[in-house]
């Protein structure tokens, strides 16, 4: 009898687990996917919000795709309970479904705002397909350039802020902490981002909390702050954080801390139950800790590792790297690794007037974290963040190159090549074999890419 894999959730964990299983078992097992939303990428929602793509292009699988992979789908359905002893799940319609192994990939949900008026029309989160649709509808109904106020200045909120800025909407932000992006940037880099936003016409109010929201006769909102200020808006976005969707495991005996605890095979403490993505607290690269890394790359890794193990292989995950990469209205920002470490061995370059900030954090001759802020020509066009990410991923010590990078913080290429990071990366695999690109492309579009002459410079040995 073939093995039955049940996967709960429709994000990148699920789709990457499905493809990994099929790459190994060639369709011999049974797979059932249960998701209350169509399979899609949350990271694609800003592109829909900004008008760069249609809603359908956020999807990461359609009926034909799942059929070709031999997947039975229950889209629009939810799992309400797990019976780990009977190895079955209960669906929202009351039916039961048995499994041989189970992958929990239920993601996370926005944290609510516990103030009067938070339930008014036009006050909403911005997390799901439905949320994005509701915001676009509200903006169109305004009949003018909408005034949007965002409560929360974190990474996820600012991804959406950037999309709204591309629309030309009038934007303002309220953050209870003393700086924007408090879980991504230090205070020095955050000050540069705040100044940049001011030049782009985005009003930022830090160090204040919302005490209530009221609605005027014309439907506009007034957001009261604890400093006595009132801010007006047509739409209020609540982006005060997210929490893992762990309610499904109540009564199962599955261990949970900040999220569901998993080992380096993505297994929980309960036999044959795997977990990945935002809802999982898993291995960290170069550490014995287990943390929640709510980012797409970690979700993809978790899905592939879980899929391989569900398909019968024994594959161990080296751990995820904490990283955030963000465009804030044309200013690029990124932080990697232990960027908030209290180490005193740091290299900092700060030029607020030029909107440039770099910080390298050291432990002996090892780079343990970094922060970058800059315009595209000072950041992405130089590929410097990517090279630092490679150094951290390979955990390569810099040796004598540490002194060079401290003296030349804008010349990462030389140490990157000198310590052989690119060569190490080309030999690194997650599953012990070359990665395969996901097989789903919207409209069966072809992806064409080729290596340029510059490729040899980074991976060559001369």
ABEGO torsion letter per residue (X at the ends): XBBBBBBBEABAAAAAAAAAAAAAAGGABBBBBBBABBBBBAAAAAAAAAGABBAAAABABBAAAAAAAGBBBBBGBBBABBBAAAGBBBBAAGBBBBBABBBBBAEBBBBBBBBBGAABBGBBBBABAAAAAAAAAAAAAAGBBBBBBBBEABAAAAAAAAAAAAAGBBBBBBBABABBGAAABBAAAAAAAAAAAAAAGBBBBBGBBBAEBBBBAAGBBBBBBAAGBBBBBABBBBBAEBBBBAAAABGAGBBBBABBBBBAAGBBABBGBBBBEAABBBBBBGBABBBBBBBAAAAAAAAAAAAAAAAGBBBBBAEBBBBBBBBBGGBBBBBBEBAABABABBBBBBBAAAGBBBBBBBBEABBABBBBBEBAAABAAAGAAAAAAAAAAAGBBAEAAAAAAAABAABAAAAAAAAGAAAAAAABBAAGBBBBBBABBBGGBBBBBBBBAAAAAAABAX
